[in-house]
Amino acid sequence: MRIVIPGGAGFVGGNLAMHLLAAGHEVVAADNLRRRGSEFNLPRLSAAGVRFEHADARCPEDWRFLREFDPEVILDCAAQPSAVDGYSNPAADFTNNTVPLIHLLEHCRTSGCGMVLWSTNKVYGRAAVDAWAGPFTRQEMRLEGSNPVDESCHLDGGDRSLYGASKVMADLMVQEWSDSFGFPAIVNRWSCLAGPWQWGKAEQGWVAGWAIAHRLGLPLQYIGYEGRQVRDVLAIEDLCSLVDLQINLMKPEPEVFNVGGGLQYTMSLRECTALCQDITGQQVPVETVEQPRRADFAWYVSDIAKVSKRYSWQPTEASSPAKLIERIDVWACDHLDKLRTLFPAVQM
């Protein structure tokens, strides 16, 4: 299968390109290389034989190669990923995550090419998730008996961050284009993704960021909830195996899935700190900030029943937090020189 991956030099896109190429697909990774660390992935992609195109999602002329390559599916991993920043420049999220998607959707409309969109759990507002999960108390490390969030969680209201708003608009655009024009489309609303080759900048993956901070001796912060906020985590290997199934079983209509480690693979920030200390043998100072970030969930775990049934797929032991952090730390130790250029000795 011919596959184009916008964001193909990033953590997800790069690992996915390597996986799909090894599985026998023809892959083009396209990226504008704006995010620090993505440039370090290019030699790895080149050595594997992945074709690379320097392309910015905002520039339609950069995507002229689509007509020549004629992909059968576009795996859109390109995004401005931070739910934290953006309030000083609200347009950035929408000019990166929403408006440029039209160029790719129009190619799908005219060619019949399928699309898989990297959406996010941030499409759901905090009030909707809090009501779904139930009350959160600071004395508990996690919520006993809380319900994982499924695809029927409503999308109304605010407090999802500007990033979340830009992604819910993209999410709905893909569904509407697919439904209107009859090309295959899948929207995956991912929870926290982690693994080696995630360069761990604060907006690009907190699990890798936590592990790298411990290895480099950088200070950290618990921002709100005393560090007891909980997420489900999914290893990049499990993501790749799912997407490989999805592109081979696409329907000519939109499908939406919540995807993560589910109830089996969850972790709080405090638990992540303890694991990082055990695995690296190092402790770092951790400051506690009382006020949570805007739109930050106290507790979010994906209900993966729908995606598991559709593809006979389950996360594996690779997604267990301890194994994830162990593998990230081994990788970090092999790339300390590059990581030190990304993380000067300042607070993350």
C-alpha positions in Angstrom: 0.0 0.0 0.0 1.2 3.5 -0.8 1.2 5.7 2.4 1.9 9.3 3.1 2.6 10.4 6.7 2.4 14.2 7.4 4.3 14.7 10.5 6.5 11.8 9.4 9.7 13.0 11.2 7.9 13.3 14.6 7.7 10.6 17.3 4.5 8.9 16.0 5.1 9.6 12.3 8.7 8.4 12.3 8.1 5.2 14.3 5.0 4.5 12.1 6.9 5.0 8.9 9.6 2.5 10.0 7.0 0.0 11.1 4.9 0.2 7.9 8.0 0.1 5.6 9.1 -3.1 7.4 5.6 -4.5 6.9 6.0 -4.1 3.1 4.3 -0.8 2.4 5.6 2.1 0.3 6.0 5.1 2.6 6.6 8.8 2.2 7.3 10.8 5.4 6.5 14.5 5.1 7.4 17.1 7.7 8.3 20.8 8.1 10.9 19.9 10.9 9.7 22.8 13.0 9.7 20.8 16.3 13.1 20.3 17.9 14.2 16.7 17.8 12.5 15.9 14.6 15.7 16.6 12.7 17.4 13.8 14.6 15.0 11.3 13.2 15.9 12.0 9.5 19.1 9.8 9.4 17.1 6.9 10.9 14.4 7.3 8.3 16.9 7.6 5.5 18.9 4.6 6.6 15.7 2.5 6.5 14.8 3.7 3.0 11.9 5.9 3.9 11.4 8.6 1.3 11.3 12.1 2.9 9.5 15.2 1.6 10.0 18.6 3.3 6.4 19.9 3.4 4.5 22.3 5.6 0.8 21.5 6.2 0.0 25.2 5.8 1.5 25.4 2.2 -0.6 23.7 -0.5 2.2 23.9 -3.0 4.3 21.6 -0.7 1.8 18.8 -1.3 2.1 18.6 -5.1 4.0 15.4 -4.7 0.7 13.7 -3.7 -0.5 13.6 -7.3 2.7 11.9 -8.4 2.9 9.4 -5.5 -0.9 8.8 -5.6 -1.2 7.5 -2.0 -3.9 5.0 -1.0 -4.1 6.4 2.5 -2.8 9.5 4.4 -1.9 9.1 8.0 -2.1 12.6 9.3 0.2 12.9 12.3 1.1 16.6 11.7 0.1 19.0 14.5 1.1 21.7 16.8 0.8 19.4 19.8 0.8 21.5 23.0 -2.4 21.9 25.1 -0.4 24.1 27.5 0.8 27.0 25.4 -1.2 29.0 22.8 -3.2 31.4 24.9 -0.8 34.2 24.0 -1.1 33.3 20.3 -4.5 31.6 19.9 -4.3 31.5 16.1 -1.3 29.2 16.1 -3.3 26.1 17.0 -5.9 26.7 14.3 -3.5 27.7 11.5 -1.5 24.5 12.2 -4.1 22.0 13.2 -7.3 23.0 11.5 -7.1 25.1 8.4 -4.3 23.2 6.6 -6.3 19.9 6.9 -8.4 21.2 4.0 -5.6 20.6 1.5 -5.3 16.9 2.5 -9.1 16.4 2.7 -9.5 17.9 -0.8 -6.9 15.4 -2.1 -8.9 12.6 -0.5 -12.1 13.9 -2.0 -10.8 14.1 -5.6 -8.7 10.9 -5.4 -10.7 8.6 -3.1 -7.6 8.2 -0.9 -8.3 7.2 2.7 -7.3 9.2 5.8 -6.5 8.4 9.4 -6.5 11.4 11.6 -4.5 11.7 14.9 -7.1 13.3 17.1 -6.8 13.5 20.9 -8.7 13.0 24.2 -8.6 16.9 24.4 -11.5 17.0 22.1 -13.5 16.4 25.3 -14.0 19.3 27.7 -12.9 18.9 31.3 -16.4 19.3 32.7 -17.7 16.4 30.4 -14.8 14.1 31.5 -15.1 15.0 35.2 -18.8 14.2 35.1 -18.1 11.0 33.3 -15.3 9.8 35.6 -16.9 10.9 38.9 -15.5 12.9 41.8 -11.7 13.1 42.3 -10.2 13.4 45.7 -6.6 14.4 46.3 -6.2 11.6 48.9 -6.6 8.9 46.2 -3.9 8.0 43.7 -6.7 7.0 41.3 -10.4 6.8 41.2 -11.8 3.4 42.3 -14.7 2.4 40.1 -14.4 5.3 37.7 -15.7 4.8 34.2 -13.3 4.9 31.3 -14.4 7.5 28.7 -16.0 6.2 25.5 -16.9 7.8 22.2 -20.3 9.0 23.4 -18.8 11.5 25.8 -20.3 14.8 24.5 -18.2 17.5 22.7 -20.2 20.5 23.9 -18.8 23.3 26.1 -15.4 24.8 26.6 -12.5 24.2 28.9 -10.8 21.8 26.5 -7.9 24.2 25.7 -7.4 26.0 22.4 -5.4 23.1 21.2 -8.4 20.8 22.0 -10.7 23.1 20.1 -8.5 23.1 17.1 -8.4 19.3 17.1 -12.2 18.8 17.6 -12.7 21.0 14.5 -10.3 18.9 12.6 -11.9 15.7 14.0 -15.3 16.8 12.7 -14.0 18.0 9.4 -12.6 14.6 8.6 -15.9 12.9 9.5 -17.9 15.4 7.4 -15.7 15.2 4.3 -15.7 11.4 4.5 -19.4 11.1 5.0 -20.2 13.7 2.2 -17.8 12.3 -0.4 -17.5 8.6 0.4 -13.8 8.1 1.0 -12.6 6.0 3.9 -11.6 7.8 7.1 -10.7 6.9 10.7 -10.5 9.4 13.6 -8.4 8.0 16.5 -8.8 10.0 19.7 -5.5 9.0 21.4 -4.7 9.2 25.0 -1.0 9.5 26.1 1.5 7.9 23.7 5.1 7.0 24.7 8.2 5.2 23.7 11.8 5.5 22.4 12.5 8.2 19.9 10.1 10.6 21.7 12.4 13.5 22.4 10.5 14.5 25.4 9.9 18.2 25.1 7.2 19.2 27.5 4.5 19.5 24.8 5.6 16.3 23.0 5.0 13.6 25.6 5.1 13.8 29.4 6.1 10.1 30.0 9.3 10.5 27.9 9.8 13.9 29.4 9.7 12.6 32.9 12.1 9.8 32.2 14.6 12.1 30.3 14.4 14.6 33.2 15.5 12.0 35.7 18.3 10.8 33.4 19.6 14.3 32.9 18.9 15.5 36.4 16.4 18.2 35.5 13.8 19.6 37.9 10.1 18.9 37.4 6.7 20.3 38.5 3.4 18.8 39.6 0.9 21.4 38.3 -2.4 20.8 40.1 -3.8 17.8 41.9 -0.6 17.3 43.8 0.6 15.1 40.9 -2.1 12.6 41.4 -3.8 13.1 38.0 -4.1 9.9 36.1 -3.8 9.0 32.4 -3.8 5.7 30.4 -0.6 5.2 28.4 0.0 3.4 25.1 3.3 2.2 23.7 4.3 3.2 20.2 4.6 -0.5 19.2 0.9 -1.0 20.1 -0.1 2.1 18.2 1.7 0.9 15.1 0.2 -2.6 15.2 -3.3 -1.0 15.5 -2.8 1.4 12.6 -1.5 -1.4 10.4 -4.8 -3.3 11.1 -6.8 -0.2 10.5 -5.5 0.7 7.1 -6.2 -2.8 5.8 -9.8 -2.8 7.1 -11.0 0.7 6.2 -14.7 1.3 5.4 -16.0 3.9 2.9 -17.4 5.9 5.8 -16.1 7.7 8.9 -15.2 5.7 12.0 -14.2 7.2 15.4 -12.3 5.5 18.2 -11.0 6.3 21.6 -7.6 4.7 21.9 -5.1 4.3 24.7 -3.8 1.8 27.2 -7.3 1.5 28.8 -7.8 0.6 32.4 -5.0 -1.9 32.4 -2.2 0.5 31.7 -2.6 3.8 33.7 -0.2 6.0 35.7 -0.3 9.2 37.8 2.5 11.7 37.7 3.5 10.6 41.2 3.6 6.9 40.1 5.7 8.0 37.1 8.2 9.8 39.4 8.5 6.7 41.5 9.1 4.4 38.5 11.7 6.9 37.0 13.5 7.0 40.3 13.6 3.2 40.5 14.7 2.7 36.9 17.3 5.5 36.6 18.5 5.4 40.2 18.2 9.2 40.3 16.0 11.7 42.1 15.2 15.2 40.9 13.5 18.1 42.7 9.8 18.2 42.0 7.9 21.4 42.8 4.2 21.3 43.6 2.0 24.0 42.0 -1.4 24.2 43.5 -3.4 25.6 40.6 -4.1 23.1 37.8 -3.6 24.1 34.2 -6.6 25.2 32.4 -8.5 22.2 30.8 -6.3 19.7 32.6 -8.1 16.5 33.5 -7.9 15.1 37.0 -8.5 11.6 35.6 -8.8 10.4 32.0 -8.7 6.7 30.9 -9.8 5.6 27.5 -12.6 3.1 27.0 -11.1 0.9 24.3 -13.9 -1.6 23.9 -15.0 -0.3 20.5 -11.6 -0.3 18.9 -10.7 -3.6 20.5 -13.8 -5.3 19.1 -13.5 -3.7 15.6 -9.9 -4.9 15.1 -9.5 -7.7 17.6 -6.7 -5.6 19.1 -5.5 -5.1 22.6 -2.5 -3.2 24.1 0.3 -5.5 25.0 2.7 -5.7 27.9 4.8 -3.2 26.0 2.4 -0.5 27.3 2.9 -1.3 31.0 4.4 1.9 32.5 7.4 0.2 34.0 8.4 -1.4 30.6 7.7 1.8 28.8 10.0 3.8 31.1 12.7 1.2 31.0 12.8 1.2 27.2 12.8 5.0 27.1 15.6 5.2 29.6 17.8 2.7 27.6 17.2 4.8 24.4 17.9 8.1 26.3 21.2 6.7 27.6 22.2 6.0 24.0 21.3 9.6 22.9 22.5 11.7 25.8 24.5 14.1 23.6 21.6 15.0 21.5 19.2 15.2 24.5 21.5 17.6 26.2 21.2 20.0 23.2 17.4 19.9 23.6 17.4 20.2 27.4 19.7 22.8 28.9 19.7 22.7 32.7 16.5 24.6 33.2 13.1 23.6 34.5 11.0 21.7 32.1 
